[in-house]
Amino acid sequence: MNPLILPEHSSAHPTPVIVALDFDNAEATLQFVRQLNPEQCQVKIGKELFTATGRSLAESLIHQGFKLFLDLKYHDIPNTVASACKVAADMGVWMVDMHASGGRRMMEAAVEAVAGYAHKPLLIGVTVLTSMDEADAREVGIVKPIAEQVVDLATLAKSSGLDGVVCSAMEAAPLRAALGQEFLLVTPGIRLPNAQNNDDQRRIMTPQDALTAGSSYLVMGRPVTQAADPVAVIRDVNAVAAQLQGTSGL
Ligand SMILES: O=c1ccn([C@@H]2O[C@H](COP(=O)(O)O)[C@@H](O)[C@H]2O)c(=O)[nH]1
């Protein structure tokens, strides 16, 4: 096993797991969440569940003690994104994201909008979706290799004041080298070593490889929600993280 150089912020989040609650209704979500422990994972609400349930389920999860990542990937004019981030801060979300390609003024407006909050949400910039490969990127006008595009967008996000980025774990090592240990790397596209297929994801890594490469958080949807034993998957990932951190367990 490769040695892991721990980012300084890692002690603040003893579990790297963010479970993507990609369900289409509140009942199924709450039934699934009943087995989860907020000490052992964070949770994420994305476009599907938020469209179905809105703010009430998000607030219910926060009241249950979960750190909530509101993954709505804002991409709009600065005033609109800043205002949305302020609402997210009022709700008490832990992390919220926006497309870094929305530009510096958009990201700086978001940073300014939440600056006054005692518990301000972590602001995260989406770089290049983990579902995209090089051919997909070319088709939407990204002329650089994805790895370069991700580093460039992450550099812009950091200099605009964001706390971190969403990227593939495949880009984690170059991002750590370019942007240091404190910058958060939130990595979806996680697949277990025994996965039968990658679904719609293209830039994937296993939990162990992602953590070793420098990921701060692993976003895991189907590998957890469709597992026979979701709690066991989370426990195993936490055990890998603890082992890499050289501690005895979470
Ligand atoms: O680049 C991105 C950004 C966000 N996501 C989200 O993460 C989860 C991944 O789910 P899996 O089932 O583990 O593939 C999902 O909610 C996406 O919306 C991403 O995959 N890639």
The ligand as an SDF file (V2000), in Angstrom:
LIG
                    3D

 21 22  0  0  0  0  0  0  0  0999 V2000
  -18.4460   15.3250  -11.9920 O   0  0  0  0  0  0  0  0  0  0  0  0
  -19.3900   14.8780  -11.2970 C   0  0  0  0  0  0  0  0  0  0  0  0
  -20.1400   15.6700  -10.4590 C   0  0  0  0  0  0  0  0  0  0  0  0
  -21.1330   15.1170   -9.7090 C   0  0  0  0  0  0  0  0  0  0  0  0
  -21.4040   13.8010   -9.7670 N   0  0  0  0  0  0  0  0  0  0  0  0
  -22.4870   13.2660   -8.8980 C   0  0  0  0  0  0  0  0  0  0  0  0
  -21.9300   12.2720   -8.0250 O   0  0  0  0  0  0  0  0  0  0  0  0
  -22.7860   11.1700   -7.9180 C   0  0  0  0  0  0  0  0  0  0  0  0
  -22.0910    9.9340   -8.4160 C   0  0  0  0  0  0  0  0  0  0  0  0
  -22.9830    8.8240   -8.3780 O   0  0  0  0  0  0  0  0  0  0  0  0
  -22.5100    7.3380   -8.7190 P   0  0  0  0  0  0  0  0  0  0  0  0
  -23.7760    6.5600   -8.6350 O   0  0  0  0  0  0  0  0  0  0  0  0
  -21.4990    6.9600   -7.6700 O   0  0  0  0  0  0  0  0  0  0  0  0
  -21.9240    7.3290  -10.0970 O   0  0  0  0  0  0  0  0  0  0  0  0
  -24.0650   11.5210   -8.6780 C   0  0  0  0  0  0  0  0  0  0  0  0
  -24.9790   12.0680   -7.7530 O   0  0  0  0  0  0  0  0  0  0  0  0
  -23.6200   12.6000   -9.6510 C   0  0  0  0  0  0  0  0  0  0  0  0
  -24.6470   13.5330   -9.9190 O   0  0  0  0  0  0  0  0  0  0  0  0
  -20.6860   13.0060  -10.6060 C   0  0  0  0  0  0  0  0  0  0  0  0
  -20.9000   11.7870  -10.7060 O   0  0  0  0  0  0  0  0  0  0  0  0
  -19.6810   13.5710  -11.3350 N   0  0  0  0  0  0  0  0  0  0  0  0
  1  2  2  0
  2  3  1  0
  2 21  1  0
  3  4  2  0
  4  5  1  0
  5  6  1  0
  5 19  1  0
  6  7  1  0
  6 17  1  0
  7  8  1  0
  8  9  1  0
  8 15  1  0
  9 10  1  0
 10 11  1  0
 11 12  2  0
 11 13  1  0
 11 14  1  0
 15 16  1  0
 15 17  1  0
 17 18  1  0
 19 20  2  0
 19 21  1  0
M  END
$$$$
